[in-house]
Amino acid sequence: MRTQRDEPVFYHISEGVGRPGGTRVDLRRWGYAALALAFLGLAGWLYLEQATVAASYGASVRQLQDEKERLRREITSLRAEVAVAGSLERLTALAEQMGYTLPDATDASRRLVVTYEQPAVQAAPEAEPAGARAGATHEGSALGQRVQEWVSQLGEWLGAPAQPQPNR
C-alpha cells in the first residue's frame, strides 16, 4: 500500500541559498491549484465580457428610447402646427389678405350648375300573341312583376320620379 510519502516528490536543493536540506513539493497539488486558478480566471473573464456586452446594449437601448421620445415630442408639435395652420379662421384671414372673397348665394357665375336630362322612356312593346310566350310560366311573370314593384319602391325611397310602367 502506497502512502503519500511514497509518491515521487520534487526536491529543491537549497544549499546555494544557505539553507541546509531540501524542500518537499507535491507537483499534483500544484497542478490542481493551477487548473482551478485557470478555471476561475476563465469564468471571471467570461463574466466581464458578458457584462460589457450587456452594458453596451443597455446604452444603445437608452439612446433609442431618447430618440423615440424626441420624435414623439416633434410629432406632437407638428400636429399642433398643422391644427393651427389648417384652422378655418386662419385660412379665411389669409384669404382676405390675398384678396379672395366668398361668393354670394345669388351669384350665378360662381355657382356650379349641373344639368340633368332624364332618359327617354321606351315605347311599350306591342302585345305578343298568346302562343309566342309558350315557355313563360305563371311564376316567371309574377316574379318579374314583384321585381318591378321592388324597384319602384326603391325609387320612391330615393326620391326618383316615378317611371310609367309598360303595359304587358
C-alpha positions in Angstrom: 0.0 0.0 0.0 1.3 3.4 -1.0 1.1 6.4 1.2 1.5 10.0 0.3 5.2 9.9 1.4 5.9 7.2 -1.1 4.8 9.3 -4.1 7.5 11.0 -6.1 8.4 14.4 -4.8 10.3 17.3 -6.2 13.3 18.2 -4.1 14.8 21.6 -4.3 18.3 21.7 -3.0 18.8 25.0 -1.4 22.4 24.7 -0.4 23.3 27.7 -2.5 20.9 29.8 -0.6 22.4 29.0 2.7 19.7 26.6 4.0 20.6 23.1 4.8 18.5 20.2 3.3 15.8 20.4 0.7 12.1 21.4 0.3 9.5 18.9 -0.4 6.9 19.9 -3.1 3.9 17.9 -4.4 3.5 18.5 -8.1 0.0 17.1 -8.4 -1.4 19.5 -5.8 0.3 22.4 -7.6 -1.2 21.2 -10.9 -4.7 21.1 -9.4 -4.3 24.5 -7.9 -3.1 25.9 -11.2 -6.0 24.3 -13.1 -8.5 25.7 -10.6 -7.0 29.1 -10.9 -7.2 28.9 -14.7 -10.9 28.0 -14.5 -11.6 30.8 -12.1 -9.8 33.2 -14.4 -11.7 32.0 -17.4 -15.0 32.3 -15.5 -14.1 35.8 -14.4 -13.2 36.8 -18.0 -16.5 35.4 -19.4 -18.5 37.3 -16.7 -16.7 40.6 -17.5 -17.2 40.0 -21.3 -20.9 39.4 -20.8 -21.3 42.4 -18.5 -19.5 44.6 -21.1 -21.8 43.4 -23.9 -24.9 43.9 -21.7 -23.8 47.4 -20.8 -23.3 48.4 -24.4 -26.7 47.0 -25.3 -28.2 49.0 -22.4 -26.6 52.2 -23.7 -28.0 51.5 -27.2 -31.5 50.9 -25.7 -31.3 54.1 -23.7 -30.2 56.1 -26.8 -33.1 54.6 -28.9 -35.6 55.4 -26.1 -34.3 59.0 -26.0 -34.6 59.2 -29.8 -38.2 57.8 -29.7 -39.1 60.4 -27.0 -37.6 63.2 -29.1 -39.5 62.1 -32.2 -42.8 61.8 -30.2 -42.4 65.4 -29.0 -41.6 66.5 -32.5 -44.7 64.8 -33.9 -46.9 66.4 -31.2 -45.6 69.8 -32.0 -46.0 69.3 -35.8 -49.6 68.2 -35.2 -50.2 71.3 -33.3 -48.8 73.4 -36.1 -51.0 71.6 -38.6 -54.0 72.2 -36.5 -53.2 76.0 -36.3 -52.3 76.2 -40.0 -55.5 74.4 -41.1 -58.0 76.3 -38.9 -60.9 77.9 -40.7 -60.4 81.3 -39.1 -56.7 81.4 -40.1 -57.5 80.3 -43.7 -60.3 82.9 -44.1 -58.0 85.7 -42.7 -55.2 84.6 -45.1 -57.7 84.6 -48.0 -58.9 88.1 -47.1 -55.3 89.3 -47.0 -54.8 87.9 -50.5 -58.0 89.5 -51.8 -60.2 86.4 -52.1 -63.8 86.6 -51.1 -66.6 84.1 -50.7 -69.3 84.2 -53.4 -72.7 85.4 -52.6 -75.6 82.9 -52.7 -77.2 84.8 -55.6 -74.1 85.0 -57.7 -74.9 82.5 -60.6 -71.5 82.9 -62.3 -69.7 81.4 -59.3 -72.0 78.5 -58.6 -71.7 75.1 -60.1 -74.8 74.2 -62.1 -75.3 70.6 -63.1 -77.8 69.9 -65.8 -79.6 66.6 -65.9 -81.7 65.1 -68.7 -84.0 62.3 -67.9 -83.6 59.4 -70.3 -86.5 58.9 -72.7 -89.0 56.2 -71.8 -89.2 53.4 -74.4 -92.5 52.8 -76.0 -94.4 49.7 -74.8 -93.8 46.7 -77.0 -96.8 45.6 -78.9 -98.9 42.8 -77.5 -97.4 39.5 -78.2 -99.6 36.6 -79.4 -100.6 34.2 -76.7 -98.7 31.3 -78.3 -95.4 33.4 -78.6 -94.7 33.1 -74.9 -95.5 29.4 -74.5 -92.3 28.9 -72.5 -93.1 31.5 -69.9 -94.8 30.3 -66.7 -97.2 32.0 -64.4 -94.5 32.0 -61.7 -92.0 33.8 -64.0 -94.3 36.7 -64.8 -95.2 37.0 -61.1 -91.5 37.2 -60.2 -90.9 39.9 -62.8 -93.8 41.9 -61.6 -92.5 41.6 -58.0 -89.0 42.8 -59.0 -90.6 45.8 -60.7 -92.5 46.6 -57.6 -89.3 46.5 -55.5 -87.5 48.8 -58.0 -90.4 51.3 -57.9 -90.4 51.2 -54.1 -86.7 51.8 -54.0 -87.1 54.7 -56.4 -89.7 56.3 -54.1 -87.4 56.0 -51.1 -84.6 57.6 -53.0 -86.8 60.4 -54.3 -86.6 59.5 -58.0 -89.6 60.4 -60.2 -92.0 57.6 -60.9 -91.5 55.9 -64.3 -94.5 54.9 -66.2 -94.9 51.1 -66.2 -95.1 49.5 -69.7 -98.3 47.6 -70.3 -98.0 43.9 -70.8 
